[in-house]
Amino acid sequence: MLTVQYFARFREELGTSQEQLPMEGFERVECVLKHLSQRGENWEKILGDRNQVQIAVNQDMARRHTPIKAGDEVAFFPPVTGG
């Protein structure tokens, strides 16, 4: 299994903070994003290929091409701006 967490605005807009997904077909973070973005318009708007998404795998910053394995925790959150 893979644990997927959603933070900040993503959590509110998607209506969930965490879920478990089976690992079949998920070799990299981009596979998870593609799967999730196919859930509907709101999911595509937030997690689709053209959107900026901050990613962490096991609490380390990651990219779309980062490999994942069973038991990993993948977190998605909106880009952070500072000032």
C-alpha positions as a Markdown table, in Angstrom:
| # | Residue | x | y | z |
|---|---|---|---|---|
| 1 | Met | 0.0 | 0.0 | 0.0 |
| 2 | Leu | 0.9 | 3.6 | -0.5 |
| 3 | Thr | -0.2 | 6.4 | 1.8 |
| 4 | Val | -1.1 | 9.6 | 0.1 |
| 5 | Gln | -1.5 | 12.9 | 2.0 |
| 6 | Tyr | -3.0 | 16.2 | 0.9 |
| 7 | Phe | -2.1 | 19.4 | 2.7 |
| 8 | Ala | -3.4 | 23.0 | 2.9 |
| 9 | Arg | -5.7 | 24.2 | 0.1 |
| 10 | Phe | -5.5 | 20.7 | -1.6 |
| 11 | Arg | -7.0 | 19.1 | 1.5 |
| 12 | Glu | -9.9 | 21.5 | 1.6 |
| 13 | Glu | -10.6 | 21.4 | -2.2 |
| 14 | Leu | -10.3 | 17.6 | -2.5 |
| 15 | Gly | -12.2 | 16.9 | 0.7 |
| 16 | Thr | -9.7 | 14.5 | 2.1 |
| 17 | Ser | -6.5 | 14.7 | 4.0 |
| 18 | Gln | -5.2 | 11.1 | 3.5 |
| 19 | Glu | -5.9 | 7.9 | 1.7 |
| 20 | Gln | -4.4 | 4.5 | 1.0 |
| 21 | Leu | -3.8 | 3.3 | -2.5 |
| 22 | Pro | -2.7 | -0.1 | -3.7 |
| 23 | Met | 0.8 | -0.1 | -5.3 |
| 24 | Glu | -0.1 | -1.7 | -8.6 |
| 25 | Gly | 1.1 | 0.4 | -11.5 |
| 26 | Phe | 2.7 | 3.1 | -9.4 |
| 27 | Glu | 6.4 | 3.1 | -10.0 |
| 28 | Arg | 7.0 | 6.9 | -9.8 |
| 29 | Val | 5.1 | 9.9 | -8.3 |
| 30 | Glu | 3.9 | 10.9 | -11.7 |
| 31 | Cys | 2.0 | 7.6 | -12.0 |
| 32 | Val | 0.1 | 8.5 | -8.8 |
| 33 | Leu | -0.6 | 12.0 | -10.0 |
| 34 | Lys | -2.0 | 10.7 | -13.3 |
| 35 | His | -4.2 | 8.2 | -11.6 |
| 36 | Leu | -5.6 | 10.8 | -9.1 |
| 37 | Ser | -6.1 | 13.5 | -11.8 |
| 38 | Gln | -8.5 | 11.1 | -13.6 |
| 39 | Arg | -11.0 | 11.2 | -10.7 |
| 40 | Gly | -12.7 | 14.3 | -12.1 |
| 41 | Glu | -12.4 | 18.0 | -12.9 |
| 42 | Asn | -11.4 | 19.2 | -9.5 |
| 43 | Trp | -8.7 | 16.6 | -9.2 |
| 44 | Glu | -7.4 | 17.4 | -12.7 |
| 45 | Lys | -7.4 | 21.1 | -11.8 |
| 46 | Ile | -5.3 | 20.6 | -8.7 |
| 47 | Leu | -3.0 | 17.6 | -9.6 |
| 48 | Gly | -2.9 | 17.6 | -13.4 |
| 49 | Asp | 0.3 | 17.8 | -15.4 |
| 50 | Arg | 0.0 | 21.5 | -16.1 |
| 51 | Asn | -0.3 | 22.4 | -12.4 |
| 52 | Gln | 2.5 | 23.2 | -9.9 |
| 53 | Val | 2.4 | 20.7 | -7.1 |
| 54 | Gln | 4.9 | 20.4 | -4.3 |
| 55 | Ile | 5.7 | 16.8 | -3.5 |
| 56 | Ala | 7.3 | 15.0 | -0.6 |
| 57 | Val | 8.1 | 11.2 | -0.4 |
| 58 | Asn | 8.7 | 10.0 | 3.1 |
| 59 | Gln | 9.0 | 13.6 | 4.2 |
| 60 | Asp | 11.8 | 14.4 | 1.7 |
| 61 | Met | 11.2 | 16.9 | -1.1 |
| 62 | Ala | 10.6 | 15.0 | -4.4 |
| 63 | Arg | 9.8 | 15.5 | -8.0 |
| 64 | Arg | 7.3 | 13.9 | -10.4 |
| 65 | His | 9.9 | 11.3 | -11.6 |
| 66 | Thr | 10.9 | 10.2 | -8.1 |
| 67 | Pro | 10.5 | 6.4 | -7.7 |
| 68 | Ile | 8.2 | 5.1 | -5.0 |
| 69 | Lys | 7.7 | 1.7 | -3.4 |
| 70 | Ala | 5.2 | -0.1 | -1.1 |
| 71 | Gly | 5.0 | 1.5 | 2.3 |
| 72 | Asp | 6.0 | 5.0 | 1.1 |
| 73 | Glu | 4.2 | 8.1 | 2.1 |
| 74 | Val | 3.6 | 10.6 | -0.7 |
| 75 | Ala | 2.4 | 14.1 | 0.2 |
| 76 | Phe | 1.0 | 16.8 | -2.1 |
| 77 | Phe | 0.7 | 20.4 | -1.2 |
| 78 | Pro | 0.4 | 23.7 | -3.1 |
| 79 | Pro | 3.5 | 25.8 | -3.9 |
| 80 | Val | 4.6 | 28.0 | -1.0 |
| 81 | Thr | 5.1 | 31.7 | -1.6 |
| 82 | Gly | 7.0 | 33.9 | 0.8 |
| 83 | Gly | 7.3 | 37.5 | 1.3 |
